[in-house]
Amino acid sequence: MKRQWGRMMAGMAILGLLCGCGASGGGTEETFARGRQETRALTDISGADQAKGEGGDGQTKTLTVFAAASLTETLTEIASMYREIRPDVELIFTFDSSGTLKTQIQEGADCDIFISAAQKQMDWLDGAAGAEVNPWGLDLVLEGTRLDLLENKVVLAVPDDNPAGVDGFEDLGGDGVGLISIGNEDVPVGAYSLEILTSLGILEQLEEESKLTYGSNVKEVTTQVKEGTVDCGIIYATDALGAGLTVADEAEEGWCRQVIYPAAVLKDSKEQEEAKAFLAYLSGSDAMAVFEAAGFSPIK
């Protein structure tokens, strides 16, 4: 009983710490940073008791996480790590394009945490974002929980042996390139791709020559490149690394917006405190090591 009571107190302490995130948007990063340190110390105590066979109250809490498709491998690995310290929390993931996930959330899908591959889709759900970027006036993000989690890069990837001889973005308008795969314009990787091609002044040409083919998310574009059904594709650096693809070029600064992944707890979450705790864990050193190994960068 003493161990059970100790674990309950540790859990309450964690939740109390993380509840402080809701005060205002300006203090979110500092609060989450403090919460990460305390969470690790307290969960280590709880985890030690559980390792000794002293189980908790037997009640499992479920968190549903909607995340950009480019996070599939990393979040799956992190979920296994989190299970070691919080076996009482079940994580259920839905991976897809950020635009599709945003629409599902807007239409009432059950979701505790949303992680987007661009600010745009998060802004559309965030009442604090302002009418300029949130034209529908949606207010679905829990105040004080939104944070910028990760950064990625946009690259030009080619199939094995690079049959079209693509060396960089400057080659895309040449006669040697037949088909280029990019994401649909309503998904982040597609929006970034269109910005790059517009910056290079070749978008209209490629559209007129029917050289562009579209994928519903970054995984679909990656698969097309991997299978060699296209001459090249514009994807994230992390997806190229995960698929073992050759990167011919990386988008230069200014060609497209910075690729930032925002994350937040949603107002309709029935497990807001558990969701805050997992979001804090994602920002911590253990989870960040997994992200960095996959090619993501922490927000500095």
N, C-alpha and C positions, 0 to 999 in steps of 0.2 A: 504493500500500500504506500509506503514511504516513497519508493521509486516511482510509482505511478503519479503520486502527488507532485514529485519533483519534476517529472516530465510535463505535467499539466502546467505547472508554474513557468517552466522554461518556454513552453509554447505561448502562454499568455504574454510573457515578456517580449517574445519575438513579435507577436501581433501588435502589441502596444507600441513597440518601436516603429514598426512599419506604418501604423495608422497615421503617424506624424507627417507622412507624405502628402496628405490631403489638404494641407494648410493653404498653399498657393503654388502656382506654376514656377515662380522664381526660385523656390528652395528645393525643388524636386531632386536635382542631382546631388546636392549636399546631403539631403536626408537619406537618399538611397545609398550613398557611399557609407554613411554612418550605420545604416541598417545592415549593409553587407557584412561589416566587421562584427557586429553584435550577433547577427544571425548565424554566422559560421561558428562562433564560440558556443552559442546556446544549442545549436543543432548537434555539435560534437558531443555535448553532454547527453542529449537525448539519444543520439545514435549509439553511444557507448552502452547505455542501459539496454537498448533494444538488442544489441549484439550479444548481451548476456542472457537473452531469452526472456527478458521482461517485457512482453508485448504491451501495446497501448490499450485503449478502450475498445479496440476491435472495429471502430467506425472508420470507413474509408471515405475521404472526400474526393470529389472528381472536379478537375479543372479542364475546361475545353479551350484549346488554344488554336486560333486561326492565324496561320503564318504563311508568308511568301514562300513560293515553291523552292526558291533558292536556299532555303533554310532546312530543307528536308533531312539531309544527312546529319547536320550538326545538332539540330534539336532532338533528333532521335537518339543520338549518342548522349547528349546532356540529360535526357529523360532517364536513361539508365543510371547515370551518376546520381541524379536527384532522388531516385528511388532508394538508394542506399542510405541516405540520411532522412528521407521522409517516406517510409514505406506506407504510411497512412494516406498518401496523396496519389491518386491515379490521374495521369496526364493523357488526355485524348487530343490528338492533333488533326487538323484539317489543313492540308497544304494545297495552295492553288495560286493563281495570279492575284495580286493585291486588289485589283479592280473587282474580280469575281467575289472575293471574300468581303470586300466593303459592301457590295450589293446584298449579299446574304445577311450580313449584320443589319443593314438598313431595313431589310424585309422581316427582321425579327428572329433570325437564327440564334440559338443558344450559344453564347460565346463569353468567356471570362476575360481572355487576353487577346488583343489583336497586335500582330507584328507585321508591318507593311514594308515593302521594298522601296517606298518613296513617301515623301511628306504629303503629297497630294491626296492620296486615299485616306490617310489619317485625318488630314485637315477637313475633309468632307464630313467626318463624323464628330468633329471636335467643336463644341459650342464656344470654346475660348479662342478658336482660330480666327474668328472674324468673318463678316459677310463677304469680304473680297475673295476668300479662298473656300468658304463654306456657304455656297449660294442657297442651299436648301435649309440652312439654319438648324441642322441636326445637332443634337446635344447628347451624344451617347457615350462620350469618354468621361471616366471618373476623374474629377478635378484633382490635380496634383500628382497624378500617376504617370503622365506622359513623359517619356524621355527618349533621347536619341541613343540607340543601343550600339549600332555598328555602322561601318562604312565599307563599301565594296567598290570595285572598279569595272568599267565597261571595256571589253576587249573584242578583237576580231579573231575568231577561231577558225581553223581549217581542218579538213579531214586528214587522215593518215596519208602520207606521201604528197599531200598538197598538189593534186593533179593540175589545178588551174594556175599554179605558181603565184599565189597571192602573197605578197610580202608586206602589205600595209593598206590602210584605209584609202590611200591615194590610188590604189589599183582598181578600186571598185567600179570606176567609170570606164575602165578600159575594155577592149574587145575580148580579152582573154577570160573575163569573168562572165559566166552565163547566168547563174542563179544564186541569190543571196537570201538567207533566211534571217528574218527579224521578228520580234514580237508584235502582236497587234497593238495598235496605237492606244488602246485603253488599258494596257498593262504597263507597269513601269519600265521594263527592259525595252519594250517597243517605243515608248515615249522618248527614252534616252537615245535609242537608235535613230529616230526621226530627227532629233535635235542635232545629232552628229552629222547625219547626211545633209541636213539643211546648212549647218555651219561650213561644210565642205563644198556646198553649192552644187551637189549632184543628185539631190532627191528627185527633182522633177524629171531629170534625164532617166534615172533608174526606173521610175514609174512609167514613163512613156515607152521604155524598152522592155517593160514587163519582166524586169530582172529580180523583183522582190517577191518573196513568198513569205507567208506569215504563220506564226505559231501562237497558240492560245496562252502560253506561258513560257518561261525561260527553259524549262525542262524539255518542252517539245522542240524548241529551236536547237537545243543542245543535241537531242537525238537525231535530228535531221543532219547536223554536221557530222556526228559520230558515224552515222550510217552512209555518209557520202552521197546523199541524195541532193545536196547543194554544194556549191563550190566553197562557200564560207558562211559564217553566221556571226551575228553580233550578240554576245551573251555577257554574263558576268565572269570576272576572273575566277571566282570560286567554283562556278559550274565547269569552266574549262579545266581547272585543276582536278576536280572530282571525276571528270569523265576521261582524264588523260589525253586531252586534246592539245594540239600545238597552238600557241598564241602567236599570231603573225604581227599583231600590233595592239597597243593600248591607247584608248582615247585620251587626247591631251586635255589639260585643264582649259576650260572655257568652251570646249566643244559641246558639252552638255552639263546639266546641273550636277552638283556633287551627289553621289549615290549614298543617301543616308537611310537607315532602317529605324524608323520610330516604333516604339512599343508603348502600350497603355492597357490599363484595366478598364473594362467597360462598366457603365453605371448599372446595367441590368444583371451583372454577375451576382449569383447567389453565394459566392465564396470570395468576396472581395479581399478579405484579409489574407487568405491563402494565395490568392492571385498576386497580391502585393509581395508576398514572401517569395514566390517563384520568380517574379520580375526582378527582385533584388538579387536572387541567386544568379540569374542570367547576366547580371551586371558585374558579378564577382569574378575573382581571378581564376577559379576552377573552370567555370563555363567559358570565360574569355579565352583561356588557353585552347579550348576546342575550336572556338571560332577562328582564332588566329592561325591555327594549324591548317584550317581549311581555306585560308586566304583572306579572311575578313580582317579589318583593322578596328581597334577600339576608337571611340570618339575621344579626341584629346581636348 
